[in-house]
Amino acid sequence: MTGTNMIVQTRGLTKQYGKTIALDKVDLDIPRGSIYGLVGNNGAGKTTFLKILLGQVFATSGQFSLWEAQDEVSQRRNRRRCGAIIEAPGFYPHMTAAQNLEYYRIQRGIPGREKVAEKLEQVGLENVAHKKFKQMSLGMKQRLGLGLALLGEPEFLLLDEPINGLDPAGIIEIRNLLLRLNREKHITILISSHNLPELENMVTDYAFLSRGRVIRQIDAVSLHEQCGTYLEIRVTEPERYAALLERELHVTDYKVMPDGAIRVMQQTQSTAPYGKLAVEQGMDLLGLERREIQLEDYYMHLIGEQEGGEIR
């Protein structure tokens, strides 16, 4: 199950809490050097997946490798090469940024007092080293969390919603920092995030999860090709038109939206046959236009209507 270019590989990874299946036979491959986006609604299993990799919870069945290590002893050793923010770090509100990092440096047995200043500079907090945590902005707190994750000079960062709650300026700061860590320090990064448009600006590979299952694993280049355009068709009888699409034009990759619009995905040919089909069948053609598909649209198309609602 191992691949020398993969930091993580999972096969049939399953986690069950009582009758609830949090992860359902997950197969994933996370390439070395990637910025890997884990996408899914609340309850999709993203946080559970991260916790299993970090040894915070144990899988019910299946297996995974971490730098090719599959046994628990070797995985525990390799976890020293990881840094993570899974839940909000327990920083002390009345201690400064520097004092908080120094506390954790000592607690974790990380040598070198200079590490604290190095990490504060790396995450852009060198000018607020003596600012108390309770006085810091949310963006500063997020960056301090990253500084903590970086204390041990990790090769692999696991981040659960690292830009959640940030304003646009804070999102840009974190994004640029992660890109710099990936490009300059060659750190592989696994990000769980609901901010899909922002993921497009940095992620190299994606896994889309729904109800504990991986429904698509795709690299950013291929995703960009598939997220080019789609054809939106509006007719007076959408359900009958959809059936005719399959029978007459042999189109199977489409979706009837709640408002009656029909989206034909990965549409490359001329739009003329679609209009002609409606007219020949005695339907009024109310709309026929190409539109650009966004990442959120792509994800909602993948999960269909089984979950509905907004991306979380």
For each residue, the residues with C-beta under 8 A, 3 or more apart:
1: 9 11 63 65 70
2: 6 9 65 68 70
3: 6 9 29 68
4: 68
5: 31 32
6: 2 3 9 29 30 31 32 65 68
7: 30 31 32 66 67 155 156 188
8: 28 29 30 53 64 65 66 190
9: 1 2 3 6 28 29 30 64 65
10: 13 26 27 28 62 63 64 65
11: 1 27 62 63 64
12: 25 26 27 61 62 63
13: 10 23 25 26 27 28 49 52 59 61 62 63 64
14: 21 23 24 25 26 59 60 61 62
15: 21 22 23 45 48 52 57 59 60 212
16: 19 20 21 22 60
17: 20 22
18:
19: 16
20: 16 17
21: 14 15 16 24 211 212
22: 15 16 17 45 48 212
23: 13 14 15 26 45 48 49 52 59 212
24: 14 21 45 211 212 213
25: 12 13 14 62 213
26: 10 12 13 14 23 45 49 62 209 212 213 214
27: 10 11 12 13 214 217
28: 8 9 10 13 49 207 214 217
29: 3 6 8 9 217
30: 6 7 8 9 34 36 188 190 205
31: 5 6 7 34 36 188 204 205
32: 5 6 7 188
33: 182 186 188
34: 30 31 188 189 204 205
35: 178 179 182 188 189 191 202 203 204 205
36: 30 31 188 189 190 191 203 204 205 206 207
37: 191 193 199 203 205 206 207
38: 46 49 50 190 191 192 193 206 207 209
39: 46 193 196 199 206 207 208 209 299
40: 44 45 46 208 209 210
41: 44 194 210 303 307 309 311 312
42: 312
43: 211
44: 40 41 209 210 211 212
45: 15 22 23 24 26 40 48 49 209 211 212 213
46: 38 39 40 49 50 160 192 209
47: 50 51 86 160 192
48: 15 22 23 45 51 52 57 212
49: 13 23 26 28 38 45 46 52 53 192 209
50: 38 46 47 53 54 84 86 158 160 190 192
51: 47 48 54 56 57 86
52: 13 15 23 48 49 55 56 57 58 59 64
53: 8 49 50 64 66 82 158 190
54: 50 51 79 82 84 86 158
55: 52 58 75 76 79
56: 51 52 86
57: 15 48 51 52
58: 52 55
59: 13 14 15 23 52 62 63 64
60: 14 15 16
61: 12 13 14
62: 10 11 12 13 14 25 26 59
63: 1 10 11 12 13 59 70
64: 8 9 10 11 13 52 53 59 70
65: 1 2 6 8 9 10 68 69 70
66: 7 8 53 69 74 75 78 79
67: 7 78 81
68: 2 3 4 6 65
69: 65 66 74 75 77 78
70: 1 2 63 64 65 74 75
71: 74 75
72: 75 76
73: 76 77
74: 66 69 70 71 77 78
75: 55 66 69 70 71 72 78 79
76: 55 72 73 79
77: 69 73 74 80
78: 66 67 69 74 75 81 82
79: 54 55 66 75 76 82
80: 77 152
81: 67 78 154 155 156
82: 53 54 78 79 154 155 156 157 158
83: 148 149 150 151 152 154 156 157 158
84: 50 54 149 157 158 159 160
85: 89 145 146 148 149 158 159 160 162
86: 47 50 51 54 56 158 160
87: 160
88: 145
89: 85 144 145 148
90:
91: 95 100 133 141 144 145
92: 95 99 100 103 133
93: 132 133 134
94: 132 133 134
95: 91 92 99 100 103 132 133
96: 99 100 129 130 131 132 133
97: 100 101 120 125 128 129 130 131 133 136 140 144 147
98: 101 102 116 117 120 129 130
99: 92 95 96 102 103
100: 91 92 95 96 97 103 104 133 144 148
101: 97 98 104 105 115 116 119 120 144 147 148 151
102: 98 99 105 106 113 116
103: 92 95 99 100 106 107
104: 100 101 107 108 148 151
105: 101 102 108 110 113 115 116 151
106: 102 103 109 110
107: 103 104
108: 104 105 151 152
109: 106
110: 105 106 115 151 152
111: 115
112: 115
113: 102 105 116
114: 117 118
115: 101 105 110 111 112 118 119 151
116: 98 101 102 105 113 119 120 151
117: 98 114 120 121 126 129
118: 114 115 121 122
119: 101 115 116 122 123 147 148 150 151
120: 97 98 101 116 117 123 125 126 129 147
121: 117 118 124 125 126
122: 118 119 147 150
123: 119 120 143 144 146 147 150 177
124: 121 143 173 177
125: 97 120 121 128 129 140 143 144 147
126: 117 120 121 129
127:
128: 97 125 131 136 140
129: 96 97 98 117 120 125 126
130: 96 97 98
131: 96 97 128 135 136 140
132: 93 94 95 96 135 136
133: 91 92 93 94 95 96 97 100 136 141 144
134: 93 94
135: 131 132
136: 97 128 131 132 133 140 141 144
137: 140 141 170
138: 141 142 165 166 167 170
139: 142 143 166 167 169 170 173 174
140: 97 125 128 131 136 137 143 144
141: 91 133 136 137 138 144 145
142: 138 139 145 146 162 163 166 170 174
143: 123 124 125 139 140 146 147 173 174 177
144: 89 91 97 100 101 123 125 133 136 140 141 147 148
145: 85 88 89 91 141 142 148 149 162
146: 85 123 142 143 149 150 159 162 174 177
147: 97 101 119 120 122 123 125 143 144 150 151
148: 83 85 89 100 101 104 119 144 145 151
149: 83 84 85 145 146 154 157 159
150: 83 119 122 123 146 147 153 154 157 181
151: 83 101 104 105 108 110 115 116 119 147 148
152: 80 83 108 110
153: 150
154: 81 82 83 149 150 157 187
155: 7 81 82 186 187 188
156: 7 81 82 83 187 188 189 190
157: 82 83 84 149 150 154 178 181 187 188 189 190
158: 50 53 54 82 83 84 85 86 190
159: 84 85 146 149 162 178 189 190 191 192
160: 46 47 50 84 85 86 87 192
161: 164 192 193 194
162: 85 142 145 146 159 174 178 191 193
163: 142 166 170 171 174 175 193 195 198
164: 161 193 194 195
165: 138
166: 138 139 142 163 170 171 174
167: 138 139 170 171
168: 171 172
169: 139 172 173
170: 137 138 139 142 163 166 167 173 174
171: 163 166 167 168 174 175 195 198
172: 168 169 175 176
173: 124 139 143 169 170 176 177
174: 139 142 143 146 162 163 166 170 171 177 178
175: 163 171 172 178 179 198 201 202
176: 172 173 179 180
177: 123 124 143 146 173 174 180 181
178: 35 157 159 162 174 175 181 182 189 191 202
179: 35 175 176 182 183 202
180: 176 177 183 184 185
181: 150 157 177 178 184 185 187 189
182: 33 35 178 179 185 186 187 188 189 202
183: 179 180 186
184: 180 181
185: 180 181 182
186: 33 155 182 183
187: 154 155 156 157 181 182
188: 7 30 31 32 33 34 35 36 155 156 157 182
189: 34 35 36 156 157 159 178 181 182
190: 8 30 36 38 50 53 156 157 158 159
191: 35 36 37 38 159 162 178 199 203
192: 38 46 47 49 50 159 160 161
193: 37 38 39 161 162 163 164 196 198 199
194: 41 161 164 311 312
195: 163 164 171 198 199
196: 39 193 199 200 294 295 296 299 311
197: 200 201 294 295 296
198: 163 171 175 193 195 201 202
199: 37 39 191 193 195 196 202 203 206 295
200: 196 197 203 220 295
201: 175 197 198
202: 35 175 178 179 182 198 199
203: 35 36 37 191 199 200 206 220
204: 31 34 35 36 219 220
205: 30 31 34 35 36 37 217 218 219 220
206: 36 37 38 39 199 203 216 217 218 219 220 223
207: 28 36 37 38 39 214 216 217
208: 39 40 214 215 216 217 218 299 302 303
209: 26 38 39 40 44 45 46 49 212 213 214 215
210: 40 41 44 213 215 302 303 306 307
211: 21 24 43 44 45 306 307
212: 15 21 22 23 24 26 44 45 48 209
213: 24 25 26 45 209 210
214: 26 27 28 207 208 209 217
215: 208 209 210 302 303
216: 206 207 208 302
217: 27 28 29 205 206 207 208 214
218: 205 206 208 222 223 226
219: 204 205 206 222 223
220: 200 203 204 205 206 223 224
221: 224 225
222: 218 219 225 226
223: 206 218 219 220 226 227 295 298
224: 220 221 227 228
225: 221 222 228
226: 218 222 223 265 266 293 298
227: 223 224 292 293 294 295 297 298
228: 224 225 292 293
229: 267 290 291 292 293
230: 263 264 265 266 267 290 291 293 297
231: 263 264 267 271 274 288 289 290 291
232: 261 262 263 287 288 289 290 291
233: 241 261 262 263 264 274 278 285 287 288
234: 238 260 261 262 285 286 287 288
235: 238 241 262 278 283 284 285 286
236: 283 284 286
237: 240 241 283
238: 234 235 241 242 256 260 261 262
239: 242 243 256
240: 237 243 244 281 283
241: 233 235 237 238 244 245 262 277 278 281 283
242: 238 239 245 246 254 256 262
243: 239 240 246 247
244: 240 241 247 248 249 277 281
245: 241 242 248 249 251 254 262 264 277
246: 242 243 249 250 251 252
247: 243 244 250
248: 244 245 277
249: 244 245 246 273 274 277
250: 246 247
251: 245 246 254 264
252: 246
253: 264 265 266
254: 242 245 251 262 263 264 265
255: 262 263 265 301 304
256: 238 239 242 260 261 262
257: 260 261 262 263
258: 305
259:
260: 234 238 256 257
261: 232 233 234 238 256 257 287
262: 232 233 234 235 238 241 242 245 254 255 256 257
263: 230 231 232 233 254 255 257 301
264: 230 231 233 245 251 253 254 267 274
265: 226 230 253 254 255 293 301
266: 226 230 253
267: 229 230 231 264 290
268:
269: 273
270: 273
271: 231 274 275 288 290
272: 275 276
273: 249 269 270 276 277
274: 231 233 249 264 271 277 278 288
275: 271 272 278 279 285 288
276: 272 273 279 280
277: 241 244 245 248 249 273 274 280 281
278: 233 235 241 274 275 281 283 284 285
279: 275 276 282 283 285
280: 276 277
281: 240 241 244 277 278
282: 279
283: 235 236 237 240 241 278 279
284: 235 236 278
285: 233 234 235 275 278 279 288
286: 234 235 236
287: 232 233 234 261
288: 231 232 233 234 271 274 275 285
289: 231 232
290: 229 230 231 232 267 271
291: 229 230 231 232
292: 227 228 229
293: 226 227 228 229 230 265 297 298 301
294: 196 197 227 297 298
295: 196 197 199 200 223 227 298 299
296: 196 197 299 300 311
297: 227 230 293 294 300 301
298: 223 226 227 293 294 295 301 302
299: 39 196 208 295 296 302 303 311
300: 296 297 303 304 311
301: 255 263 265 293 297 298 304
302: 208 210 215 216 298 299
303: 41 208 210 215 299 300 306 307
304: 255 300 301
305: 258 308
306: 210 211 303
307: 41 210 211 303
308: 305
309: 41 312
310:
311: 41 194 196 296 299 300
312: 41 42 194 309
